[in-house]
Amino acid sequence: MFNAIIKWSLSNKLLIVAATAIFFGISVYLVKQMSIDVFPEFAPPQVVIQTEAPGLSPEDVEALITFPIESTINGTPGVDTVRSSSSVGLSTIIIIFKSDTDIYKARQLVNERIQSVQDRFPPGANPPVMLPVTSAVGWMIKYSLTSDTVSPMVLRTISDWEIRPRILSIGGIASVVSIGGEVKQYQVLVDPLKLRSFDVTLAQVEEAVEKSNTNVPGAFLYRGGAEF
């Protein structure tokens, strides 16, 4: 059979050359249109939901936040698997969809479901947050900041307010997570004895602190022919 194919090809050289040129042109066109990725996506689409509930134990987080969300999400079309973990003050739910599901449609369906359940959360719990769309190989780069002259708080502040915004401005970056260090806080330490001596309540102190951080707009004052 192969001898016959070779003999026929030698007898029809022009036809074979023309067919080869056509197939080569089609191959070049398909290669240019093909989506090529250095790290191809091998995992099914997934949506990650995190809910913060400060002060709650893992058992309370599981019963009051994780379980209600799981019960609502399980009936979403296209859901394959639902995984969850509950820790101190934090609920994390990973919803894995079928491989042919559109990730943005899946996020929309999940968002509609969690809107109906967050009203049942205990007081003090934050609304559920969907993490950005990331790949299974999303952890591409890890960096660390070390110093012998500044404190871990300064390093964390540099990471959060200088490095993180610059990385997020690069195209294709979904999220940047800072871990470790010390988060800078401004605390007002209230002395109950001084409050009583000045006849000031704690509510008044809170109101004063809130007003001290209020940003007010600026404008112009026109008086006569002058502008101030």
KEBA-735048 format. One record per residue (C-alpha): residue number from 1; residue in three letters; x, y, z. Coordinates in steps of 0.02 Angstrom, whole numbers, m for minus. Layout:
N
KEVO     i    aa     east    north       up
KEVO   NUM   ALA        X        Y        Z
...
//
This chain:
228
KEVO     i    aa     east    north       up
KEVO     1   MET        0        0        0
KEVO     2   PHE      141      120       43
KEVO     3   ASN      230       78     m119
KEVO     4   ALA       73      124     m214
KEVO     5   ILE       58      290     m123
KEVO     6   ILE      239      332     m158
KEVO     7   LYS      222      284     m341
KEVO     8   TRP       64      389     m359
KEVO     9   SER      149      537     m276
KEVO    10   LEU      297      528     m392
KEVO    11   SER      180      523     m541
KEVO    12   ASN       85      679     m480
KEVO    13   LYS      224      793     m421
KEVO    14   LEU      137      957     m458
KEVO    15   LEU      m20      903     m364
KEVO    16   ILE       83      850     m212
KEVO    17   VAL      180     1014     m210
KEVO    18   ALA       19     1116     m223
KEVO    19   ALA      m64     1017      m84
KEVO    20   THR       91     1038       26
KEVO    21   ALA       90     1227       m1
KEVO    22   ILE      m96     1237       41
KEVO    23   PHE      m77     1135      200
KEVO    24   PHE       75     1239      251
KEVO    25   GLY      m21     1401      227
KEVO    26   ILE     m170     1336      328
KEVO    27   SER      m52     1279      467
KEVO    28   VAL       32     1449      478
KEVO    29   TYR     m139     1535      487
KEVO    30   LEU     m200     1419      625
KEVO    31   VAL      m41     1441      726
KEVO    32   LYS      m61     1632      721
KEVO    33   GLN     m243     1619      778
KEVO    34   MET     m206     1492      915
KEVO    35   SER     m207     1556     1095
KEVO    36   ILE      m40     1505     1169
KEVO    37   ASP       m3     1520     1355
KEVO    38   VAL      160     1484     1442
KEVO    39   PHE       63     1413     1589
KEVO    40   PRO      m97     1339     1516
KEVO    41   GLU     m248     1332     1631
KEVO    42   PHE     m270     1153     1688
KEVO    43   ALA     m391     1178     1833
KEVO    44   PRO     m580     1204     1820
KEVO    45   PRO     m649     1378     1854
KEVO    46   GLN     m671     1419     2037
KEVO    47   VAL     m739     1559     2144
KEVO    48   VAL     m668     1597     2317
KEVO    49   ILE     m775     1685     2448
KEVO    50   GLN     m704     1753     2610
KEVO    51   THR     m807     1823     2753
KEVO    52   GLU     m731     1907     2905
KEVO    53   ALA     m819     1894     3073
KEVO    54   PRO     m706     1970     3207
KEVO    55   GLY     m718     1890     3377
KEVO    56   LEU     m805     1729     3325
KEVO    57   SER     m729     1559     3362
KEVO    58   PRO     m706     1430     3222
KEVO    59   GLU     m861     1336     3282
KEVO    60   ASP     m968     1493     3274
KEVO    61   VAL     m897     1542     3105
KEVO    62   GLU     m939     1368     3038
KEVO    63   ALA    m1117     1367     3107
KEVO    64   LEU    m1167     1548     3078
KEVO    65   ILE    m1076     1594     2917
KEVO    66   THR     m995     1450     2823
KEVO    67   PHE    m1141     1328     2832
KEVO    68   PRO    m1275     1454     2775
KEVO    69   ILE    m1168     1507     2626
KEVO    70   GLU    m1132     1326     2579
KEVO    71   SER    m1317     1282     2587
KEVO    72   THR    m1359     1426     2471
KEVO    73   ILE    m1216     1395     2348
KEVO    74   ASN    m1244     1207     2327
KEVO    75   GLY    m1394     1234     2213
KEVO    76   THR    m1304     1351     2093
KEVO    77   PRO    m1304     1287     1912
KEVO    78   GLY    m1137     1216     1858
KEVO    79   VAL    m1067     1188     2033
KEVO    80   ASP     m959     1032     2044
KEVO    81   THR     m881     1041     2218
KEVO    82   VAL     m892     1158     2368
KEVO    83   ARG     m749     1163     2494
KEVO    84   SER     m738     1268     2649
KEVO    85   SER     m630     1307     2799
KEVO    86   SER     m674     1403     2957
KEVO    87   SER     m544     1484     3068
KEVO    88   VAL     m547     1617     3202
KEVO    89   GLY     m647     1761     3129
KEVO    90   LEU     m631     1703     2948
KEVO    91   SER     m735     1593     2833
KEVO    92   THR     m662     1536     2666
KEVO    93   ILE     m767     1445     2537
KEVO    94   ILE     m699     1378     2371
KEVO    95   ILE     m832     1341     2239
KEVO    96   ILE     m770     1234     2095
KEVO    97   PHE     m874     1235     1936
KEVO    98   LYS     m878     1117     1789
KEVO    99   SER     m739     1143     1662
KEVO   100   ASP     m854     1215     1527
KEVO   101   THR     m927     1351     1641
KEVO   102   ASP     m895     1534     1603
KEVO   103   ILE     m805     1603     1755
KEVO   104   TYR     m889     1774     1745
KEVO   105   LYS    m1062     1699     1733
KEVO   106   ALA    m1018     1587     1881
KEVO   107   ARG     m965     1739     1984
KEVO   108   GLN    m1128     1826     1943
KEVO   109   LEU    m1231     1676     1998
KEVO   110   VAL    m1132     1660     2159
KEVO   111   ASN    m1151     1845     2196
KEVO   112   GLU    m1340     1832     2176
KEVO   113   ARG    m1346     1685     2297
KEVO   114   ILE    m1242     1763     2435
KEVO   115   GLN    m1343     1923     2431
KEVO   116   SER    m1493     1826     2495
KEVO   117   VAL    m1402     1748     2643
KEVO   118   GLN    m1294     1886     2715
KEVO   119   ASP    m1443     1963     2806
KEVO   120   ARG    m1440     1812     2923
KEVO   121   PHE    m1260     1839     2978
KEVO   122   PRO    m1228     1884     3160
KEVO   123   PRO    m1198     2066     3208
KEVO   124   GLY    m1021     2124     3173
KEVO   125   ALA     m991     2006     3026
KEVO   126   ASN     m931     2088     2867
KEVO   127   PRO    m1016     2056     2699
KEVO   128   PRO     m943     1911     2597
KEVO   129   VAL     m807     1959     2474
KEVO   130   MET     m765     1867     2312
KEVO   131   LEU     m580     1862     2279
KEVO   132   PRO     m517     1916     2107
KEVO   133   VAL     m512     1793     1962
KEVO   134   THR     m347     1701     1975
KEVO   135   SER     m269     1552     1891
KEVO   136   ALA     m223     1388     1974
KEVO   137   VAL      m43     1445     1952
KEVO   138   GLY      m84     1618     2018
KEVO   139   TRP       60     1623     2143
KEVO   140   MET      187     1678     2015
KEVO   141   ILE      306     1787     2117
KEVO   142   LYS      344     1800     2302
KEVO   143   TYR      453     1937     2373
KEVO   144   SER      511     1982     2548
KEVO   145   LEU      571     2142     2629
KEVO   146   THR      709     2136     2760
KEVO   147   SER      802     2273     2849
KEVO   148   ASP      924     2296     2993
KEVO   149   THR      878     2479     3020
KEVO   150   VAL      687     2493     3013
KEVO   151   SER      550     2399     3105
KEVO   152   PRO      434     2266     3030
KEVO   153   MET      293     2395     3039
KEVO   154   VAL      387     2512     2920
KEVO   155   LEU      420     2367     2801
KEVO   156   ARG      236     2317     2801
KEVO   157   THR      186     2498     2769
KEVO   158   ILE      305     2509     2621
KEVO   159   SER      236     2345     2552
KEVO   160   ASP       54     2399     2571
KEVO   161   TRP       64     2580     2514
KEVO   162   GLU      210     2588     2392
KEVO   163   ILE      252     2417     2317
KEVO   164   ARG       75     2344     2308
KEVO   165   PRO       m4     2488     2206
KEVO   166   ARG      139     2484     2082
KEVO   167   ILE      123     2297     2054
KEVO   168   LEU      m67     2310     2035
KEVO   169   SER      m43     2442     1900
KEVO   170   ILE       42     2310     1789
KEVO   171   GLY      m75     2228     1665
KEVO   172   GLY     m128     2050     1706
KEVO   173   ILE     m102     2063     1894
KEVO   174   ALA     m258     2008     1989
KEVO   175   SER     m206     2032     2169
KEVO   176   VAL      m59     2063     2283
KEVO   177   VAL      m64     1993     2460
KEVO   178   SER       45     2057     2601
KEVO   179   ILE       87     1936     2740
KEVO   180   GLY      183     1966     2899
KEVO   181   GLY      252     2122     2978
KEVO   182   GLU      150     2239     3085
KEVO   183   VAL        3     2338     3017
KEVO   184   LYS       12     2520     3068
KEVO   185   GLN     m131     2577     3181
KEVO   186   TYR     m178     2741     3262
KEVO   187   GLN     m254     2706     3432
KEVO   188   VAL     m341     2820     3555
KEVO   189   LEU     m315     2755     3731
KEVO   190   VAL     m453     2817     3845
KEVO   191   ASP     m428     2841     4032
KEVO   192   PRO     m595     2818     4124
KEVO   193   LEU     m538     2925     4271
KEVO   194   LYS     m496     3072     4158
KEVO   195   LEU     m661     3052     4066
KEVO   196   ARG     m752     3068     4232
KEVO   197   SER     m648     3217     4289
KEVO   198   PHE     m684     3312     4128
KEVO   199   ASP     m865     3251     4122
KEVO   200   VAL     m840     3176     3947
KEVO   201   THR     m923     3017     3886
KEVO   202   LEU     m845     2883     3777
KEVO   203   ALA     m972     2922     3640
KEVO   204   GLN     m912     3102     3636
KEVO   205   VAL     m733     3043     3616
KEVO   206   GLU     m782     2930     3471
KEVO   207   GLU     m876     3073     3388
KEVO   208   ALA     m728     3190     3408
KEVO   209   VAL     m610     3062     3331
KEVO   210   GLU     m727     3035     3184
KEVO   211   LYS     m743     3222     3152
KEVO   212   SER     m555     3246     3162
KEVO   213   ASN     m535     3130     3011
KEVO   214   THR     m670     3211     2905
KEVO   215   ASN     m619     3281     2736
KEVO   216   VAL     m714     3438     2687
KEVO   217   PRO     m716     3513     2511
KEVO   218   GLY     m635     3679     2470
KEVO   219   ALA     m710     3820     2368
KEVO   220   PHE     m697     4006     2332
KEVO   221   LEU     m772     4151     2428
KEVO   222   TYR     m822     4298     2319
KEVO   223   ARG     m828     4467     2406
KEVO   224   GLY     m845     4618     2297
KEVO   225   GLY     m720     4606     2157
KEVO   226   ALA     m603     4491     2253
KEVO   227   GLU     m594     4303     2258
KEVO   228   PHE     m533     4215     2414
//
